[in-house]
Amino acid sequence: MGGMGGLMGMLPGIGKIKKQMSEAKIDDGMLKRQEAIILSMTKAERRDPKVLNAKRRVRIANGSGTSVADVNRLMKQFGDMQKMMKQVQAMGKSGKLSRMMPQLQNMMGKGGFPR
């Protein structure tokens, strides 16, 4: 498929933000390492990352061919993303998100989000 850029190019409406995607410089190697880390986890570890103690992180790192620091980095990114999604969800429930949409559209450009 040609990596992440090729995959994203197949999605409808992505042509409008293709330049932004190229500027983001998504590292396909990083995505492959993250996938290897996730595939080295058990189903229980994927469901509840809180069970990942030091021994499990070492096993995952060895199984994925990465370092424990890479596993820790991925877990931190996951936690940060989870926290952000909860904030977005809370904003949606309170109505703040709909009030912010015009600002988000201005940030994305004249057309807003691609359709």
Beta strands, then each sheet from edge to edge (+ up, - down):
end
